[in-house]
Amino acid sequence: MLTTLPLALQLRQHARPLRLRGGRRTPLHSRYASVYSFEVWLAEIFVAAMGASSKAYVEASRSQQVPDWIQSNVNALTYFGGAPSMVIPDNLKSAVIEHKKDKVKLNASYVDMARYYGFVIIPARPHKPKDKAKVEAAVWLAQIWILAALRKRTFYSLEEANEAIWELLEKYNNRPFQKLQGTRSELFERIDKPALKPLPEQPYEYADWKLKVRVGRDYEVEYDQCLYMVPHQLINQYVDIRATIRTVEFIHKHRRVASHARLHVPGQRSVVQEFMPASHRHHSDWSPTRLLAWAQSVGDSAEKVFGLLLEKKSHPESGFRACVALVEEGKLYGLERLESAASVALQINSPTLTSIRSVLRTGRDKLGHPSLPPTDTSDSETLEPHENLRGANYYK
């Protein structure tokens, strides 16, 4: 009888010339017909094999990138109907970032998935195929019994390719052993399946991780061009971001400190009143529309500056922050000076928060403005001529 302790699932991502046609169709017009050309690309082949029975799971995937790798793992566990205690992956970057003799660094998203299903990840040692002998054999057999049968076919979607693969996969897993009694499927039902842990009710949802992201002075963190608020006590500290298609979570010292519904429009902000200090809560109702209306009440120059800041397409959230900061500058220096400073910034073609602050602090907004008193920048009386003063002729 074959036994494995602990039960292990061995994985490998394998590049094979399985042709798929897809992408944008370009019409090619002729006298007789209108035909289409397609981009031809090669699929990656994901192979998983159970440790005792060698029952295999095979699928075509779009790439070796993390989302595709995670989804292939989820599909394999669903196919087997349970989770093993250990998974032995190949050393692709989507699973193993670094593998040295004394150090193994795993991909954070892959670790998150393993935690969800309750298995440990033990990567195969580099250049040690015997560490994953089951899946190496499965790859070889899959090439002979599945991929070779499909080598002359062209598929027009991953779904179509996988339907053909899975049809042959069932025949492969139910094919009798040459030297043992029974089939891989029969051995799986007898040995592997009873040892598998039940799967969660919902399959794992891929999460993108960003580690050690610094919290800004406004206790907001940017993710995918949107802003999310975290507790203000975390200013200048570091948090980890876990983002799915529906939620964005922030983790500090292994504890979740904030969770938001994910935003998908660049420049949007997710605000939580409880995360603000009491002195800041009156700013939480600002929106781009309200900011523009406020600037319009200040003057034409302020309205134009606010409009330019909010129209930033590369980082719209930074423009929003700048506008809120300019509101504070208006409270500090007065609305008339803010309008004048905005006019100066437009004249020098630098309508930015930094420029307007500089104009206000140096008093340049008062020059030539009859209603504003000039800023006294002198700290001493005018010097009388004396022997140490050099005239213009000295520099000729």
C-alpha positions in Angstrom: 0.0 0.0 0.0 1.2 3.5 -0.8 1.2 5.9 2.1 2.4 9.5 2.5 2.8 11.3 5.8 2.1 14.1 5.8 -0.1 14.2 2.7 1.5 16.4 0.1 0.3 18.0 -3.1 3.1 18.7 -5.6 2.7 21.5 -8.1 4.5 22.7 -11.2 4.0 25.4 -13.8 5.1 24.2 -17.2 5.4 26.2 -20.4 4.1 24.2 -23.4 3.4 25.2 -27.0 -0.4 24.9 -26.6 -1.6 27.4 -29.2 -4.4 29.8 -28.5 -5.8 32.5 -30.7 -7.3 35.6 -29.1 -7.1 39.3 -28.5 -8.3 42.1 -30.7 -9.6 41.0 -34.1 -8.5 43.2 -37.0 -10.7 43.0 -40.1 -8.9 42.3 -43.3 -11.1 43.2 -46.3 -10.6 41.5 -49.7 -12.7 41.3 -52.9 -14.3 38.1 -51.8 -14.6 38.1 -48.0 -14.0 39.8 -44.8 -11.7 37.7 -42.6 -10.1 38.2 -39.3 -6.5 37.9 -38.0 -5.9 36.9 -34.4 -2.9 37.1 -32.0 -1.4 33.7 -31.4 0.0 33.1 -27.9 1.2 30.1 -25.9 -0.5 29.0 -22.8 1.2 27.9 -19.5 0.3 24.5 -18.3 -0.3 24.0 -14.5 0.1 20.5 -13.2 -0.7 19.2 -9.7 -0.2 15.6 -8.4 -1.4 14.0 -5.2 1.4 12.5 -3.1 0.1 8.9 -2.6 -2.1 8.2 -5.6 -0.4 10.5 -8.2 -3.8 11.6 -9.3 -3.2 14.7 -11.4 -4.9 18.0 -12.2 -3.9 19.8 -15.3 -5.1 23.1 -16.7 -4.0 25.8 -19.2 -3.4 29.2 -17.7 -2.7 32.6 -19.2 0.6 33.3 -17.4 2.8 32.5 -14.4 1.8 35.8 -12.7 0.5 35.7 -9.2 -3.3 36.0 -9.9 -3.1 33.1 -12.5 -1.0 31.0 -10.2 -3.3 31.5 -7.2 -6.4 30.7 -9.3 -4.8 27.5 -10.6 -4.1 26.4 -7.1 -7.7 27.1 -6.1 -9.0 25.2 -9.1 -6.8 22.2 -8.2 -8.0 22.0 -4.6 -11.6 22.3 -5.9 -11.0 19.4 -8.3 -9.6 17.2 -5.5 -12.4 18.2 -3.2 -10.1 19.0 -0.2 -6.9 20.6 1.1 -3.7 18.6 1.9 -1.5 19.3 4.9 1.4 20.3 2.7 2.0 21.7 -0.7 5.4 21.4 -2.5 5.5 24.1 -5.3 8.1 24.7 -7.9 10.4 27.8 -7.4 8.6 30.2 -9.7 8.4 33.8 -8.5 4.7 33.7 -7.9 5.3 31.1 -5.2 8.9 31.6 -4.0 10.6 35.0 -4.1 13.9 33.8 -2.7 15.2 30.3 -1.9 18.6 30.0 -0.4 20.1 27.3 1.8 19.4 29.2 5.0 16.5 31.4 3.9 13.2 30.9 2.1 11.0 33.9 1.3 7.5 33.1 0.0 5.1 35.3 -1.9 2.8 37.1 0.5 -0.3 36.4 -1.6 0.5 32.7 -1.8 1.1 32.5 2.0 -2.3 34.2 2.5 -4.0 31.5 0.4 -2.2 28.7 2.3 -3.3 30.2 5.6 -6.9 30.3 4.2 -6.9 26.6 3.3 -4.7 25.5 6.2 -1.7 24.0 4.5 2.0 24.7 4.8 4.2 25.5 1.8 7.5 23.5 1.5 9.2 24.6 -1.8 11.2 22.0 -3.6 14.9 22.6 -3.4 16.3 24.2 -6.6 17.7 21.7 -9.0 16.3 18.8 -6.8 13.6 17.2 -9.0 13.3 14.3 -6.6 11.7 16.6 -4.1 8.7 16.7 -6.4 9.1 13.4 -8.2 5.3 12.8 -8.3 4.6 16.0 -10.2 7.6 15.6 -12.4 6.3 12.2 -13.5 2.8 13.7 -13.9 4.2 16.4 -16.2 5.9 13.8 -18.3 2.8 11.7 -18.6 0.6 14.7 -19.2 2.8 15.6 -22.2 2.3 12.1 -23.6 -1.3 11.5 -22.9 -2.9 14.9 -22.9 -0.8 17.6 -24.6 0.5 15.4 -27.4 -3.1 14.6 -28.3 -3.8 18.4 -28.6 -0.6 19.6 -30.2 -2.2 20.1 -33.7 -5.4 21.8 -32.4 -5.8 25.5 -32.1 -8.1 26.9 -29.4 -9.8 30.3 -29.3 -10.1 30.7 -25.5 -8.7 29.2 -22.3 -12.1 27.8 -21.5 -12.1 25.9 -24.8 -8.6 24.6 -24.2 -9.3 23.5 -20.7 -12.5 21.6 -21.7 -10.4 19.5 -24.1 -7.7 19.1 -21.4 -10.1 18.0 -18.7 -11.8 15.4 -21.0 -8.4 13.7 -21.6 -7.5 14.2 -17.9 -10.3 12.0 -16.8 -9.2 9.3 -19.1 -5.6 9.7 -17.8 -6.6 9.4 -14.1 -8.9 6.4 -14.8 -6.3 4.6 -16.9 -5.1 1.4 -15.1 -1.6 1.4 -13.7 1.0 -0.7 -15.5 2.6 -2.3 -12.4 -0.1 -1.8 -9.7 -3.7 -2.7 -9.4 -6.4 -0.1 -10.0 -6.2 3.5 -11.3 -5.0 6.8 -9.9 -8.6 7.8 -9.2 -9.3 4.6 -7.3 -6.1 5.0 -5.3 -7.0 8.6 -4.6 -10.4 7.7 -3.2 -8.9 5.0 -0.9 -5.8 6.8 0.4 -5.6 10.5 -0.4 -9.2 11.7 -0.1 -9.8 10.5 3.5 -6.8 12.5 4.6 -7.8 15.8 2.9 -9.2 18.6 5.0 -12.6 19.9 3.9 -12.6 23.1 1.9 -14.1 26.4 3.2 -17.6 27.2 1.9 -16.2 30.0 -0.3 -13.1 29.6 -2.5 -10.2 31.8 -1.8 -10.3 35.2 -3.4 -7.0 36.5 -4.7 -5.6 39.4 -2.7 -2.9 41.8 -3.8 -0.4 42.6 -1.0 1.8 45.7 -0.5 4.1 45.6 2.4 5.5 48.4 4.6 3.5 51.3 3.2 4.0 54.5 5.2 1.0 56.3 6.5 1.0 60.0 5.5 0.6 63.0 7.7 -3.1 63.1 6.8 -3.5 59.5 8.1 -4.5 58.4 4.6 -2.9 55.6 2.5 -2.9 55.5 -1.3 -3.7 52.2 -3.1 -4.4 52.1 -6.8 -4.8 55.9 -7.0 -7.5 56.0 -4.3 -7.1 57.1 -0.7 -8.1 55.2 2.4 -8.1 56.5 5.9 -6.5 54.6 8.8 -6.5 55.6 12.5 -4.6 58.9 13.0 -2.4 57.3 15.7 -0.6 55.5 12.8 0.8 58.7 11.2 4.4 58.0 9.9 4.1 54.3 10.8 4.1 51.4 8.3 1.1 49.2 7.4 0.6 46.3 5.1 -2.2 46.5 2.5 -4.3 43.5 1.5 -6.6 44.3 -1.4 -9.2 42.1 -3.1 -11.7 43.0 -5.8 -14.2 44.0 -3.0 -12.2 45.2 0.0 -9.0 46.9 1.0 -7.6 46.0 4.4 -4.7 47.6 6.4 -2.7 45.5 8.8 -0.3 46.9 11.5 1.8 44.6 13.6 -0.3 41.5 12.4 -3.5 43.2 13.5 -6.1 44.5 11.1 -6.6 48.2 11.9 -8.9 49.3 9.0 -11.1 47.7 6.3 -12.8 49.6 3.5 -14.9 48.8 0.5 -12.6 49.0 -2.5 -12.9 52.2 -4.6 -12.4 52.0 -8.4 -12.5 55.6 -9.6 -9.1 57.4 -9.3 -9.1 60.2 -6.8 -11.9 58.8 -4.6 -11.5 58.8 -0.8 -12.8 56.5 1.8 -13.3 58.4 5.0 -14.0 57.1 8.5 -14.9 59.7 11.1 -13.7 57.6 14.0 -10.2 57.5 12.6 -9.8 61.3 12.7 -8.7 63.5 15.6 -11.5 65.6 17.0 -10.0 68.8 15.5 -10.1 67.4 11.9 -13.6 65.9 11.7 -15.2 69.1 10.3 -13.1 68.5 7.1 -14.5 65.1 6.4 -17.4 66.3 4.2 -15.2 67.9 1.5 -15.7 66.6 -2.0 -14.4 67.8 -5.4 -17.7 69.5 -6.1 -17.8 71.3 -2.8 -14.1 72.4 -3.1 -14.8 73.9 -6.5 -17.8 75.8 -5.2 -15.8 77.1 -2.3 -13.0 78.3 -4.6 -15.6 80.0 -6.9 -16.7 82.0 -3.9 -13.1 83.1 -3.3 -12.4 84.4 -6.8 -11.7 83.5 -10.5 -8.0 82.7 -9.9 -8.7 80.4 -6.9 -11.4 78.7 -9.0 -9.0 78.1 -11.9 -6.2 76.8 -9.6 -8.6 74.4 -7.8 -9.9 73.2 -11.2 -6.4 72.5 -12.5 -5.4 70.6 -9.3 -8.5 68.5 -9.3 -8.1 67.6 -13.0 -4.7 66.0 -12.5 -5.0 62.6 -14.3 -1.8 60.9 -13.1 -2.5 61.4 -9.4 -5.9 63.0 -8.8 -5.8 62.2 -5.1 -2.8 64.5 -4.7 -4.8 67.4 -6.2 -7.6 66.8 -3.8 -5.2 67.0 -0.9 -3.7 70.2 -2.2 -7.1 71.8 -2.5 -8.0 70.9 1.1 -4.6 72.3 2.2 -5.4 75.6 0.3 -8.6 75.9 2.2 -6.5 75.9 5.4 -4.2 78.5 3.9 -7.2 80.7 3.2 -8.2 80.5 6.8 -4.7 81.4 7.9 -4.0 84.3 5.6 -7.5 85.4 4.5 -9.5 84.7 1.3 -8.4 88.0 -0.3 -4.7 87.1 0.0 -5.4 83.5 -1.2 -7.1 84.9 -4.3 -4.2 87.2 -4.9 -1.6 84.4 -4.4 -3.5 82.2 -6.8 -3.3 84.9 -9.4 0.4 85.2 -8.9 0.8 81.4 -9.2 -1.1 81.5 -12.5 1.0 84.3 -13.8 4.3 82.4 -13.2 2.7 79.3 -14.6 3.0 77.3 -11.4 -0.5 76.8 -9.9 0.6 74.4 -7.2 0.2 74.2 -3.4 3.9 74.7 -2.9 4.0 77.9 -5.1 1.0 79.4 -3.5 2.3 78.8 0.0 5.6 80.4 -1.0 3.8 83.4 -2.3 1.8 83.8 0.8 4.8 83.4 3.2 7.0 85.9 1.3 4.2 88.4 0.8 4.6 88.4 -3.0 0.8 88.4 -3.3 0.7 92.0 -1.8 2.9 93.6 -4.5 0.9 95.8 -6.7 -2.3 95.1 -4.8 -3.8 98.4 -3.6 -6.1 96.9 -1.0 -3.4 94.9 0.7 -0.7 96.5 2.9 2.9 95.5 1.8 4.7 93.1 3.9 7.6 94.6 6.0 10.5 92.4 5.2 13.2 94.6 6.7 14.6 93.7 10.1 16.9 96.8 10.5 17.1 100.4 9.6 18.4 101.6 6.2 22.2 101.6 6.2 24.0 105.0 5.7 26.8 105.1 3.2 30.3 104.2 4.6 33.7 103.1 3.5 32.9 99.3 3.5 30.1 99.7 0.9 31.2 98.9 -2.7 29.6 100.8 -5.6 28.7 99.4 -9.0 32.1 100.4 -10.4 33.8 97.9 -8.2 32.4 94.9 -10.2 33.3 96.3 -13.6 
